[in-house]
Amino acid sequence: MFNNFKNDRPKWFWFKIIIVIALIVIGGAAIPNYFAVTTTPSLNKRIFFIIKSKQIEKLKTGDYVMFSLLKSRLERPLPSKLVTMIKDEGEDSQIKRIGCIAGEELKNIGNEFYCKNKLIARAKEYSLDGERLKKFEFYGKIPEGNMFLVGDHVDSYDSRYFGFIKAKDIIAMLYPLL
């Protein structure tokens, strides 16, 4: 009996996915307005519930957020090639995980970034195209209203390169589904 269940595990997995998607489509007060699918390897999670919320004070290290990279980069310019790519694709919303939040200690030692003495990311010297990457440098407590965002993939373009994102520039909180 249990062997049959073990063999049917993939069927149960897809059944659960179909039920979740059906609930999203049907809608309801407790179900988020929509969901996002990330197509890049930047994050290990691929499907997210999106909750439009301005409850920034509830955000914590490890949470996933959506933000506009172009709107939030007024203080620190982005590479022109990246800006062109974002504008050409028409997709400015980015999804990243909060690696470190305001008040927490962020240390940049060499190419490694630590939050509360825990390694959270490593920066690369060169992009996939062979261009030298300018790494964000910081050592100390993250200033109020800022956060350091990271991806899970070594080639993720995140705060390792563009620096802090303002909490006010967060568009939505995300909850990973898969």
N, CA, C and O of each residue as an XYZ file, in Angstrom:
712
protein
N       0.830     -1.193      0.000
C       0.000      0.000      0.000
C       0.875      1.258      0.000
O       0.638      2.175     -0.786
N       1.890      1.307      0.882
C       2.748      2.478      0.960
C       3.621      2.617     -0.281
O       3.973      3.733     -0.662
N       3.978      1.492     -0.922
C       4.769      1.570     -2.140
C       4.001      2.286     -3.242
O       4.583      3.060     -4.002
N       2.687      2.032     -3.334
C       1.869      2.715     -4.336
C       1.846      4.218     -4.081
O       1.933      5.011     -5.018
N       1.728      4.612     -2.798
C       1.719      6.029     -2.461
C       3.041      6.676     -2.841
O       3.070      7.794     -3.355
N       4.132      5.970     -2.586
C       5.455      6.474     -2.913
C       5.577      6.711     -4.422
O       6.147      7.713     -4.854
N       5.042      5.788     -5.215
C       5.085      5.915     -6.673
C       4.171      7.020     -7.181
O       4.408      7.575     -8.254
N       3.123      7.348     -6.418
C       2.177      8.382     -6.821
C       2.566      9.770     -6.333
O       1.843     10.737     -6.572
N       3.700      9.875     -5.654
C       4.109     11.162     -5.097
C       4.138     12.266     -6.144
O       3.642     13.355     -5.856
N       4.689     12.061     -7.348
C       4.669     13.139     -8.345
C       3.243     13.556     -8.714
O       2.985     14.737     -8.950
N       2.316     12.595     -8.765
C       0.924     12.938     -9.077
C       0.344     13.817     -7.980
O      -0.360     14.780     -8.282
N       0.618     13.512     -6.712
C       0.125     14.313     -5.585
C       0.713     15.716     -5.636
O       0.026     16.695     -5.343
N       1.963     15.810     -6.002
C       2.616     17.111     -6.101
C       1.867     17.991     -7.099
O       1.512     19.125     -6.778
N       1.626     17.484     -8.295
C       0.938     18.278     -9.316
C      -0.515     18.537     -8.957
O      -1.069     19.575     -9.319
N      -1.133     17.609     -8.251
C      -2.502     17.823     -7.784
C      -2.534     19.029     -6.838
O      -3.416     19.881     -6.941
N      -1.569     19.096     -5.920
C      -1.510     20.219     -4.983
C      -1.294     21.531     -5.729
O      -1.922     22.540     -5.407
N      -0.418     21.523     -6.714
C      -0.153     22.736     -7.494
C      -1.417     23.203     -8.204
O      -1.729     24.394     -8.197
N      -2.140     22.281     -8.810
C      -3.375     22.635     -9.522
C      -4.405     23.216     -8.563
O      -5.096     24.177     -8.902
N      -4.512     22.646     -7.375
C      -5.464     23.157     -6.376
C      -5.087     24.575     -5.967
O      -5.954     25.445     -5.887
N      -3.813     24.817     -5.710
C      -3.364     26.156     -5.306
C      -3.650     27.167     -6.413
O      -4.153     28.256     -6.138
N      -3.341     26.825     -7.643
C      -3.598     27.739     -8.762
C      -5.095     27.988     -8.922
O      -5.508     29.118     -9.181
N      -5.901     26.957     -8.771
C      -7.354     27.121     -8.851
C      -7.854     28.077     -7.770
O      -8.708     28.922     -8.036
N      -7.333     27.949     -6.570
C      -7.734     28.858     -5.494
C      -7.348     30.295     -5.799
O      -8.087     31.228     -5.485
N      -6.195     30.463     -6.409
C      -5.757     31.812     -6.762
C      -6.685     32.399     -7.823
O      -7.092     33.556     -7.729
N      -7.013     31.600     -8.824
C      -7.873     32.073     -9.910
C      -9.270     32.396     -9.391
O      -9.849     33.421     -9.750
N      -9.806     31.524     -8.551
C     -11.145     31.744     -7.999
C     -11.150     32.986     -7.125
O     -12.104     33.763     -7.142
N     -10.095     33.168     -6.372
C      -9.965     34.349     -5.519
C     -10.693     34.173     -4.206
O     -11.389     33.185     -3.975
N     -10.510     35.153     -3.364
C     -11.121     35.131     -2.047
C     -10.415     36.122     -1.156
O      -9.331     36.603     -1.485
N     -11.019     36.425     -0.042
C     -10.486     37.448      0.854
C      -9.117     37.078      1.401
O      -8.269     37.953      1.577
N      -8.888     35.820      1.669
C      -7.625     35.415      2.290
C      -6.555     35.033      1.271
O      -5.430     34.701      1.644
N      -6.901     35.081     -0.010
C      -5.955     34.661     -1.042
C      -5.353     35.900     -1.691
O      -6.079     36.844     -2.003
N      -4.044     35.915     -1.898
C      -3.392     37.082     -2.500
C      -3.983     37.427     -3.861
O      -4.599     36.585     -4.516
N      -3.788     38.673     -4.278
C      -4.348     39.145     -5.536
C      -3.783     38.435     -6.754
O      -4.509     38.190     -7.717
N      -2.486     38.096     -6.726
C      -1.881     37.410     -7.861
C      -0.562     36.783     -7.433
O      -0.157     36.887     -6.276
N       0.101     36.130     -8.382
C       1.377     35.517     -8.066
C       2.389     35.828     -9.162
O       2.025     36.237    -10.264
N       3.671     35.625     -8.838
C       4.751     35.900     -9.786
C       5.575     34.650     -9.994
O       5.741     33.829     -9.092
N       6.084     34.525    -11.201
C       6.974     33.422    -11.528
C       8.291     34.046    -11.981
O       8.312     34.853    -12.910
N       9.372     33.676    -11.333
C      10.677     34.185    -11.748
C      11.286     33.219    -12.756
O      11.273     32.004    -12.556
N      11.812     33.769    -13.829
C      12.341     32.930    -14.910
C      13.864     32.877    -14.914
O      14.463     32.167    -15.722
N      14.491     33.631    -14.009
C      15.955     33.618    -13.944
C      16.403     32.721    -12.798
O      15.619     32.441    -11.891
N      17.640     32.272    -12.825
C      18.138     31.429    -11.735
C      18.584     32.240    -10.512
O      19.242     31.705     -9.619
N      18.230     33.514    -10.474
C      18.655     34.391     -9.386
C      18.235     33.868     -8.001
O      18.971     34.024     -7.027
N      17.059     33.253     -7.921
C      16.545     32.729     -6.659
C      16.259     31.238     -6.771
O      15.926     30.743     -7.848
N      16.388     30.536     -5.671
C      16.064     29.105     -5.655
C      14.564     28.872     -5.750
O      14.130     27.854     -6.288
N      13.779     29.789     -5.243
C      12.313     29.698     -5.318
C      11.877     30.268     -6.661
O      12.501     31.194     -7.178
N      10.801     29.712     -7.229
C      10.370     30.151     -8.565
C       8.979     30.783     -8.598
O       8.734     31.689     -9.394
N       8.060     30.313     -7.738
C       6.690     30.811     -7.760
C       6.391     31.466     -6.412
O       6.652     30.894     -5.354
N       5.831     32.694     -6.477
C       5.575     33.475     -5.273
C       4.146     33.999     -5.251
O       3.594     34.372     -6.286
N       3.555     34.023     -4.063
C       2.343     34.804     -3.836
C       2.811     36.234     -3.635
O       3.806     36.466     -2.948
N       2.118     37.186     -4.217
C       2.471     38.587     -4.053
C       1.410     39.255     -3.201
O       0.223     39.229     -3.524
N       1.856     39.853     -2.110
C       0.957     40.575     -1.217
C       1.349     42.045     -1.285
O       2.402     42.431     -0.776
N       0.514     42.864     -1.907
C       0.787     44.303     -1.940
C       0.571     44.810     -0.522
O      -0.543     44.769      0.000
N       1.627     45.280      0.085
C       1.535     45.714      1.476
C       2.547     46.802      1.746
O       3.665     46.762      1.235
N       2.168     47.747      2.527
C       3.091     48.811      2.928
C       3.518     48.621      4.385
O       3.940     49.576      5.037
N       3.410     47.402      4.891
C       3.806     47.113      6.266
C       5.296     46.790      6.308
O       5.701     45.687      6.674
N       6.088     47.764      5.930
C       7.534     47.587      5.828
C       8.142     47.230      7.179
O       9.131     46.498      7.237
N       7.567     47.734      8.260
C       8.125     47.456      9.581
C       8.083     45.969      9.933
O       8.786     45.533     10.845
N       7.275     45.195      9.228
C       7.179     43.758      9.497
C       8.211     42.951      8.716
O       8.379     41.758      8.970
N       8.897     43.577      7.777
C       9.891     42.863      6.981
C      11.070     42.454      7.856
O      11.479     43.184      8.759
N      11.605     41.274      7.566
C      12.748     40.778      8.333
C      13.711     40.051      7.405
O      13.370     39.721      6.269
N      14.904     39.811      7.900
C      15.905     39.084      7.134
C      15.333     37.737      6.703
O      14.740     37.021      7.510
N      15.511     37.398      5.437
C      15.000     36.143      4.886
C      13.708     36.299      4.105
O      13.351     35.416      3.325
N      12.991     37.419      4.300
C      11.754     37.657      3.549
C      12.088     37.971      2.091
O      13.173     38.462      1.780
N      11.140     37.679      1.210
C      11.279     38.006     -0.207
C      10.483     39.273     -0.496
O       9.386     39.464      0.029
N      11.050     40.137     -1.338
C      10.392     41.390     -1.672
C      10.504     41.668     -3.168
O      11.380     41.147     -3.859
N       9.579     42.513     -3.645
C       9.612     42.996     -5.025
C       9.875     44.501     -4.956
O       9.305     45.201     -4.119
N      10.732     44.984     -5.834
C      11.071     46.403     -5.852
C      11.388     46.825     -7.276
O      11.618     45.996     -8.157
N      11.393     48.136     -7.478
C      11.766     48.697     -8.777
C      13.214     49.130     -8.694
O      13.543     50.063     -7.962
N      14.075     48.470     -9.428
C      15.496     48.788     -9.404
C      15.753     50.182     -9.965
O      16.597     50.908     -9.439
N      15.043     50.568    -11.021
C      15.277     51.880    -11.625
C      14.841     53.015    -10.697
O      15.547     54.017    -10.581
N      13.706     52.875    -10.046
C      13.212     53.933     -9.169
C      14.071     54.079     -7.917
O      14.201     55.180     -7.383
N      14.650     52.998     -7.452
C      15.381     53.045     -6.188
C      16.849     53.416     -6.358
O      17.551     53.570     -5.358
N      17.332     53.564     -7.571
C      18.762     53.778     -7.779
C      19.128     55.232     -8.067
O      20.004     55.486     -8.894
N      18.497     56.166     -7.423
C      18.799     57.570     -7.690
C      20.163     57.987     -7.150
O      20.839     58.816     -7.758
N      20.579     57.415     -6.001
C      21.845     57.827     -5.385
C      23.050     57.150     -6.028
O      24.135     57.731     -6.053
N      22.889     55.964     -6.538
C      24.017     55.183     -7.059
C      23.655     54.730     -8.472
O      22.756     53.906     -8.640
N      24.334     55.251     -9.484
C      23.961     54.922    -10.869
C      24.164     53.448    -11.211
O      25.097     52.803    -10.735
N      23.276     52.941    -12.037
C      23.374     51.574    -12.539
C      24.188     51.569    -13.826
O      24.259     52.585    -14.518
N      24.801     50.438    -14.153
C      25.491     50.352    -15.450
C      24.510     50.639    -16.588
O      23.391     50.126    -16.583
N      24.918     51.449    -17.553
C      24.027     51.854    -18.642
C      23.490     50.645    -19.413
O      22.351     50.659    -19.880
N      24.306     49.606    -19.544
C      23.883     48.392    -20.243
C      22.689     47.740    -19.518
O      21.760     47.251    -20.161
N      22.723     47.738    -18.187
C      21.637     47.158    -17.392
C      20.373     47.996    -17.507
O      19.278     47.454    -17.661
N      20.518     49.324    -17.433
C      19.367     50.217    -17.554
C      18.696     50.019    -18.909
O      17.469     49.941    -18.984
N      19.478     49.937    -19.971
C      18.941     49.718    -21.316
C      18.204     48.392    -21.384
O      17.112     48.316    -21.946
N      18.795     47.344    -20.812
C      18.167     46.028    -20.825
C      16.824     46.054    -20.087
O      15.837     45.509    -20.580
N      16.783     46.683    -18.912
C      15.541     46.756    -18.135
C      14.479     47.518    -18.912
O      13.328     47.088    -18.987
N      14.868     48.654    -19.493
C      13.904     49.460    -20.252
C      13.427     48.732    -21.502
O      12.240     48.780    -21.823
N      14.327     48.060    -22.213
C      13.962     47.332    -23.430
C      12.999     46.192    -23.130
O      12.047     45.961    -23.877
N      13.250     45.479    -22.034
C      12.380     44.357    -21.680
C      11.079     44.823    -21.060
O      10.112     44.063    -21.011
N      11.036     46.074    -20.579
C       9.817     46.604    -19.982
C       9.479     45.950    -18.650
O       8.351     46.070    -18.173
N      10.418     45.277    -18.059
C      10.176     44.578    -16.788
C      11.136     45.112    -15.745
O      12.265     44.636    -15.625
N      10.684     46.105    -14.989
C      11.534     46.749    -14.005
C      11.435     46.105    -12.623
O      12.337     46.281    -11.803
N      10.382     45.377    -12.350
C      10.205     44.775    -11.026
C      11.208     43.649    -10.814
O      11.336     42.748    -11.643
N      11.909     43.714     -9.704
C      12.899     42.713     -9.345
C      12.433     41.985     -8.083
O      11.738     42.567     -7.250
N      12.810     40.729     -7.943
C      12.495     39.947     -6.747
C      13.813     39.491     -6.136
O      14.648     38.891     -6.814
N      13.992     39.776     -4.859
C      15.186     39.347     -4.129
C      14.784     38.983     -2.701
O      13.664     39.237     -2.259
N      15.736     38.384     -2.002
C      15.557     38.011     -0.601
C      16.292     39.047      0.252
O      17.372     39.505     -0.121
N      15.717     39.411      1.376
C      16.385     40.349      2.276
C      17.519     39.612      2.975
O      17.290     38.648      3.704
N      18.737     40.072      2.747
C      19.908     39.458      3.365
C      20.253     40.098      4.691
O      20.803     39.447      5.579
N      19.926     41.392      4.829
C      20.266     42.128      6.045
C      19.394     43.389      6.072
O      19.203     44.033      5.041
N      18.869     43.740      7.244
C      17.977     44.905      7.346
C      18.581     45.991      8.220
O      19.611     45.799      8.866
N      17.911     47.138      8.223
C      18.356     48.288      9.007
C      18.595     47.891     10.458
O      17.804     47.169     11.066
N      19.713     48.384     10.997
C      20.071     48.100     12.382
C      20.949     46.873     12.549
O      21.611     46.716     13.575
N      20.959     45.988     11.531
C      21.820     44.801     11.601
C      23.204     45.160     11.069
O      23.350     46.078     10.262
N      24.212     44.432     11.527
C      25.581     44.709     11.116
C      25.927     43.949      9.845
O      25.846     42.722      9.788
N      26.316     44.715      8.821
C      26.747     44.163      7.543
C      28.248     44.398      7.416
O      28.728     45.519      7.585
N      28.979     43.330      7.119
C      30.425     43.437      6.944
C      30.791     42.959      5.543
O      30.390     41.880      5.108
N      31.553     43.783      4.859
C      32.098     43.407      3.557
C      33.588     43.169      3.751
O      34.351     44.109      3.974
N      33.999     41.903      3.665
C      35.403     41.538      3.831
C      35.845     40.870      2.534
O      35.420     39.760      2.214
N      36.704     41.566      1.795
C      37.100     41.059      0.484
C      35.888     41.016     -0.425
O      35.233     42.037     -0.635
N      35.583     39.847     -0.967
C      34.408     39.685     -1.825
C      33.224     39.080     -1.079
O      32.198     38.783     -1.692
N      33.348     38.895      0.213
C      32.281     38.261      0.995
C      31.505     39.283      1.808
O      32.054     40.267      2.304
N      30.192     39.014      1.929
C      29.301     39.863      2.716
C      28.732     39.031      3.862
O      28.243     37.918      3.663
N      28.807     39.593      5.063
C      28.315     38.926      6.269
C      27.255     39.790      6.928
O      27.416     41.007      7.030
N      26.177     39.172      7.375
C      25.162     39.848      8.174
C      25.140     39.153      9.524
O      24.950     37.940      9.607
N      25.332     39.917     10.561
C      25.403     39.361     11.923
C      26.406     38.214     11.969
O      26.150     37.179     12.584
N      27.548     38.405     11.316
C      28.665     37.449     11.262
C      28.355     36.150     10.521
O      29.096     35.175     10.648
N      27.271     36.127      9.751
C      26.919     34.951      8.953
C      27.102     35.312      7.471
O      26.597     36.333      7.004
N      27.833     34.455      6.740
C      28.058     34.694      5.312
C      26.727     34.651      4.568
O      25.991     33.668      4.651
N      26.424     35.734      3.836
C      25.165     35.772      3.079
C      25.379     35.877      1.573
O      24.466     35.573      0.805
N      26.568     36.301      1.134
C      26.805     36.435     -0.310
C      28.288     36.617     -0.604
O      29.063     37.069      0.238
N      28.656     36.249     -1.828
C      30.010     36.489     -2.349
C      29.881     37.249     -3.662
O      29.076     36.893     -4.522
N      30.672     38.285     -3.805
C      30.661     39.067     -5.042
C      31.681     38.478     -6.015
O      32.681     37.881     -5.616
N      31.396     38.663     -7.290
C      32.311     38.221     -8.345
C      33.133     39.410     -8.826
O      32.732     40.564     -8.671
N      34.269     39.114     -9.403
C      35.128     40.165     -9.962
C      34.657     40.575    -11.361
O      34.747     41.742    -11.740
N      34.146     39.579    -12.134
C      33.771     39.817    -13.525
C      32.380     39.259    -13.817
O      31.969     38.250    -13.243
N      31.661     39.934    -14.721
C      30.347     39.459    -15.146
C      30.515     38.283    -16.103
O      31.635     37.920    -16.462
N      29.401     37.695    -16.509
C      29.439     36.597    -17.486
C      30.005     37.063    -18.826
O      30.555     36.267    -19.587
N      29.864     38.381    -19.112
C      30.392     38.952    -20.353
C      31.861     39.337    -20.244
O      32.447     39.830    -21.207
N      32.458     39.114    -19.077
C      33.855     39.439    -18.890
C      34.119     40.868    -18.440
O      35.274     41.279    -18.331
N      33.050     41.636    -18.174
C      33.218     43.011    -17.709
C      33.546     43.017    -16.214
O      33.004     42.227    -15.441
N      34.442     43.924    -15.826
C      34.789     44.056    -14.408
C      33.580     44.616    -13.655
O      32.977     45.601    -14.083
N      33.232     43.987    -12.540
C      32.088     44.412    -11.738
C      32.547     45.315    -10.603
O      33.556     45.051     -9.949
N      31.786     46.389    -10.377
C      32.068     47.282     -9.258
C      31.258     46.781     -8.069
O      30.028     46.751     -8.103
N      31.965     46.394     -7.033
C      31.342     45.812     -5.848
C      30.953     46.915     -4.867
O      31.674     47.899     -4.707
N      29.805     46.739     -4.214
C      29.367     47.636     -3.146
C      30.251     47.375     -1.931
O      30.541     46.222     -1.609
N      30.677     48.431     -1.262
C      31.518     48.256     -0.084
C      30.868     48.932      1.115
O      30.450     50.089      1.055
N      30.794     48.162      2.222
C      30.180     48.693      3.434
C      30.629     47.851      4.617
O      30.838     46.643      4.501
N      30.771     48.514      5.753
C      31.142     47.818      6.979
C      30.508     48.596      8.131
O      30.936     49.708      8.440
N      29.494     48.017      8.764
C      28.831     48.683      9.884
C      27.354     48.349      9.946
O      26.875     47.431      9.281
N      26.638     49.124     10.770
C      25.188     48.925     10.898
C      24.484     49.551      9.706
O      24.798     50.667      9.293
N      23.532     48.814      9.166
C      22.771     49.320      8.026
C      21.913     50.486      8.507
O      21.193     50.360      9.498
N      21.987     51.625      7.809
C      21.214     52.806      8.219
C      19.701     52.553      8.164
O      19.217     51.744      7.372
N      18.979     53.261      9.017
C      17.523     53.160      9.075
C      16.919     53.402      7.695
O      17.361     54.284      6.959
N      15.907     52.612      7.356
C      15.206     52.769      6.088
C      15.868     52.082      4.905
O      15.412     52.239      3.772
N      16.947     51.316      5.144
C      17.664     50.630      4.071
C      17.677     49.126      4.299
O      17.470     48.652      5.415
N      17.923     48.387      3.228
C      18.089     46.939      3.333
C      19.045     46.453      2.255
O      19.196     47.070      1.201
N      19.680     45.339      2.550
C      20.648     44.711      1.649
C      19.967     43.468      1.085
O      19.655     42.542      1.833
N      19.732     43.438     -0.230
C      19.003     42.350     -0.876
C      19.959     41.418     -1.617
O      20.927     41.871     -2.228
N      19.685     40.129     -1.562
C      20.550     39.147     -2.220
C      19.726     38.138     -3.012
O      18.546     37.907     -2.749
N      20.400     37.554     -3.990
C      19.850     36.424     -4.725
C      20.574     35.170     -4.263
O      21.532     35.254     -3.495
N      20.127     34.015     -4.721
C      20.740     32.747     -4.320
C      21.821     32.285     -5.295
O      22.645     31.435     -4.958
N      21.815     32.835     -6.481
C      22.734     32.406     -7.524
C      23.976     33.296     -7.538
O      23.887     34.488     -7.243
N      25.103     32.737     -7.871
C      26.370     33.480     -7.907
C      26.317     34.643     -8.898
O      27.015     35.639     -8.708
N      25.505     34.536     -9.949
C      25.410     35.581    -10.962
C      24.234     36.532    -10.751
O      23.912     37.320    -11.640
N      23.598     36.467     -9.597
C      22.492     37.373     -9.300
C      23.013     38.802     -9.201
O      24.012     39.061     -8.530
N      22.330     39.726     -9.872
C      22.688     41.140     -9.756
C      21.867     41.700     -8.613
O      20.660     41.901     -8.751
N      22.511     41.954     -7.488
C      21.798     42.351     -6.276
C      22.606     43.388     -5.506
O      23.477     44.048     -6.072
N      22.316     43.532     -4.217
C      22.966     44.564     -3.406
C      24.483     44.416     -3.321
O      25.171     45.363     -2.940
N      25.005     43.264     -3.664
C      26.467     43.110     -3.707
C      27.083     44.117     -4.673
O      28.242     44.508     -4.537
N      26.275     44.525     -5.654
C      26.759     45.432     -6.698
C      26.056     46.789     -6.683
O      26.708     47.814     -6.881
N      24.739     46.820     -6.454
C      24.039     48.104     -6.504
C      23.803     48.731     -5.141
O      23.268     49.837     -5.064
N      24.184     48.060     -4.068
C      24.078     48.657     -2.739
C      22.698     48.508     -2.113
O      21.902     47.655     -2.509
N      22.436     49.355     -1.130
C      21.182     49.272     -0.374
C      19.982     49.665     -1.229
O      20.087     50.449     -2.172
N      18.855     49.099     -0.868
C      17.560     49.492     -1.420
C      16.792     50.142     -0.277
O      16.822     49.660      0.855
N      16.118     51.219     -0.576
C      15.303     51.907      0.433
C      14.036     51.090      0.703
O      13.394     50.593     -0.223
N      13.693     50.962      1.968
C      12.485     50.222      2.348
C      11.248     50.843      1.706
O      10.301     50.133      1.368
N      11.252     52.156      1.538
C      10.094     52.837      0.933
C       9.897     52.460     -0.532
O       8.822     52.678     -1.089
N      10.938     51.889     -1.166
C      10.853     51.506     -2.577
C      10.383     50.061     -2.781
O      10.319     49.578     -3.912
N      10.059     49.384     -1.695
C       9.528     48.022     -1.797
C       8.104     48.113     -2.333
O       7.280     48.860     -1.804
N       7.824     47.361     -3.369
C       6.504     47.359     -3.998
C       5.570     46.379     -3.306
O       4.394     46.666     -3.086
N       6.122     45.205     -2.964
C       5.290     44.151     -2.380
C       6.143     43.166     -1.590
O       7.351     43.049     -1.791
N       5.472     42.468     -0.690
C       6.093     41.351      0.019
C       5.708     40.084     -0.736
O       4.612     40.007     -1.291
N       6.594     39.090     -0.765
C       6.304     37.861     -1.486
C       6.457     36.662     -0.557
O       7.295     36.650      0.344
N       5.636     35.670     -0.800
C       5.706     34.429     -0.052
C       5.967     33.291     -1.032
O       5.156     33.038     -1.923
N       7.094     32.604     -0.872
C       7.423     31.548     -1.843
C       6.457     30.379     -1.765
O       6.083     29.936     -0.679
N       6.061     29.887     -2.927
C       5.209     28.704     -3.022
C       6.062     27.521     -3.413
O       5.992     26.468     -2.780
N       6.865     27.679     -4.444
C       7.771     26.630     -4.931
C       9.117     27.200     -5.271
O      10.009     26.466     -5.697
